[in-house]
Amino acid sequence: MRVSSIMRSHVVTLPADATVRMAVDVFDLHQQPVIPVTDGAGALMGCIPLADLARRLAAADDEHADAILAASLRDTMCAEPLVVRPDDDVHEVAGLVTHQEVGAAIVADGAQVIGLIGLPEICRAACGDHC
């Protein structure tokens, strides 16, 4: 089975100059485990993983949390996200997602983000008619 057959194709991306506070709003509204960060042309630059952000905010006092939320994504993003291709095998991607302990992999065609694939999509595909 290929990634393109089960990936989440509606993905909200944010520009690098957006703030972490904007990313929190996207996490809340769209329930994405990862937000791809893009440049002005829409090319992938990095990502903001929800789990990493939650750990940072939970460990911060109020003043530091305000500074984190005001920071740009450019200054806080993971510059080397897990990126897969739409024709990659789902089983291989499942191994990468679980081994690297990330919420999802970004699906890209070249530098353009076209989807996300995470554990929920992988589990639904594996479950098939048994769910």
Backbone hydrogen bonds, N-H to C=O, Kabsch-Sander energy under -0.5 kcal/mol:
donor,donor_aa,acceptor,acceptor_aa,energy
3,V,88,D,-2.4
4,S,86,P,-2.6
5,S,2,R,-1.4
6,I,3,V,-1.7
7,M,3,V,-1.9
8,R,116,L,-3.4
9,S,7,M,-0.7
11,V,9,S,-1.0
13,T,11,V,-0.6
14,L,36,P,-2.2
16,A,38,T,-1.5
18,A,15,P,-1.8
20,V,71,A,-2.1
21,R,69,L,-2.3
23,A,19,T,-1.6
24,V,20,V,-2.3
25,D,21,R,-1.7
26,V,22,M,-2.0
27,F,23,A,-2.8
28,D,24,V,-2.3
29,L,25,D,-2.6
30,H,26,V,-2.9
31,Q,27,F,-1.5
35,I,48,I,-2.0
37,V,46,G,-2.9
38,T,14,L,-2.4
39,D,43,A,-2.2
42,G,39,D,-2.0
44,L,111,A,-3.0
45,M,37,V,-3.4
46,G,37,V,-1.5
47,C,78,C,-1.8
48,I,35,I,-2.1
50,L,33,P,-2.7
53,L,49,P,-2.2
54,A,50,L,-2.8
55,R,51,A,-2.1
56,R,52,D,-2.2
57,L,53,L,-2.7
58,A,54,A,-2.4
59,A,55,R,-1.6
60,A,56,R,-0.6
60,A,57,L,-0.7
65,A,61,D,-2.9
66,D,62,D,-2.2
67,A,63,E,-1.7
68,I,64,H,-2.4
69,L,65,A,-2.6
70,A,66,D,-1.6
71,A,67,A,-0.9
71,A,68,I,-0.9
73,L,18,A,-2.7
74,R,16,A,-2.3
75,D,72,S,-0.6
76,T,72,S,-0.7
76,T,73,L,-0.7
77,M,73,L,-2.4
78,C,47,C,-3.3
79,A,77,M,-0.7
83,V,81,P,-0.7
84,V,106,I,-2.8
88,D,85,R,-1.7
90,V,1,M,-2.7
93,V,89,D,-2.1
94,A,90,V,-2.7
95,G,91,H,-1.7
96,L,92,E,-1.9
97,V,93,V,-2.9
98,T,94,A,-2.3
99,H,95,G,-2.5
100,Q,96,L,-2.6
102,V,97,V,-1.7
105,A,117,I,-3.0
106,I,82,L,-2.8
107,V,115,G,-2.9
108,A,84,V,-2.5
108,A,106,I,-0.6
109,D,112,Q,-2.6
110,G,108,A,-0.6
112,Q,109,D,-1.6
113,V,42,G,-0.7
114,I,107,V,-3.1
115,G,107,V,-1.5
116,L,8,R,-1.9
117,I,105,A,-2.3
119,L,103,G,-0.9
122,I,118,G,-2.2
123,C,119,L,-2.9
124,R,120,P,-2.4
125,A,121,E,-2.1
126,A,122,I,-2.3
127,C,123,C,-2.3
128,G,124,R,-1.7
130,H,127,C,-2.3
131,C,128,G,-1.0
